């Protein structure tokens, strides 16, 4: 089976001895929308840097649509579009120059590049700004410009390193719609993000990376099913003494707010029954945090604890 | 360049580089015209008239080729040094590094941009010199060969400098402490035959002597160096600098982690 991305035993030791990747294995299927998550310094950007040839690997293999990075680097590059984390275009060039030049580096003729530039700049709402210098754009526009630039050579694999960092909610949603559309059109997408809601909403599969290794590689659905306990915040009519709830763990935040940790199997009915019995009125209820966020923190912590105990053993 | 992808990429880099120096023409094309006009007025007309002949021609005729060459050297070098370093510093060099652009294409593209600016400046300075001294040409082939080889060599020098540079200061150190002294002592303003024999021998190690004299030979047929020796020296230096730039870029020195 050919994968969009196939990484095995990838290692990177930086000069100075820092081991950023410690034998990382990862596969991403063709057509997938894949989230690569991990805390800062986990090795996400190093992995992306190696795939996109900006960082030299120490050892291991990387294949993109079956092409080997070591022996078929040009084919690998042709298949990848990269949207880096930091703005890295020339701020003094116009949008049109930036995207058309980028296409030129991939061998796309200027005539064809201009046609594609019109298509993608229009789709990303930047066409009116095409003759503006990039430095005059807003932060959100700069992010979209980097997406347009990455698509001009029509890659089959689009890698986005935190594409919505610092982007307002409305714009983020329009970027999600755009990415979902091009994914449906057949582009495999790998995304790193710190907005776990983003990963949950967009991605079918997910890899969690910590300290240079993949600690979880599964479907989003399977991962969320692992979550056994959810925390809810309940807004109450003001109360004078803490309620007694036996079916869940409860914490009182103030005289009108409590938090309850509810096991998935237990459900919420018993909590409400107990509160009703004590004449406490629930005004509203919400999830405390993003479910994935909790799971992510748990997984990373678990991974670290098991490593530490293995080291002490 | 048989691969059409490489050719399109090369053309793109070259156009991008030319667009850059033409966009900032006040910084790139006007200063050499003003500086050289001042040289022509002060050294050529005012002081030169009191110096008399040098190398069998008037002092003004003698220094014009040297001053054109000085502009070529400075502009080829600084164009590539500042453009490549800015691309590295702002990280837009990554646009090329992630694309299937070969290292040779990157070198040729940047060097091509530096050579284009150097030649344009050479034409401007030559036109300005026409106001002070009638233009004469002894060997057009020698003029073209020396100017292109010199521009290429210093464009490569600028590229090497930019690869190693870590700050903007690093791209001004070599021009200030190496390039300027070598150029001023490179026979632009005097014939090395005027020097004591020891310093004449030392001057043979200054590569700029060969460029200035080869170029001057093309205009006025006067040279302290055999023209073919000048071409040979230029070819050797070009080959060494090109190989070094290619090797360093392949290793990713200063550009890849």
Interface residues (C-beta under 8 A of the other chain):
Chain A: X14 X49 X52 X53 X54 X55 X56 X73 X74 X77 X78 X80 X82 X84 X86 X88 X89 X90 X91 X92 X93 X97 X101 X102 X104 X105 X106 X107 X108 X109 X149 X153
Chain B: X4 X5 X6 X8 X9 X11 X12 X13 X15 X16 X19 X23 X86 X87 X90 X91 X92 X94 X95 X96 X97 X98 X99 X100 X101 X252 X256 X257
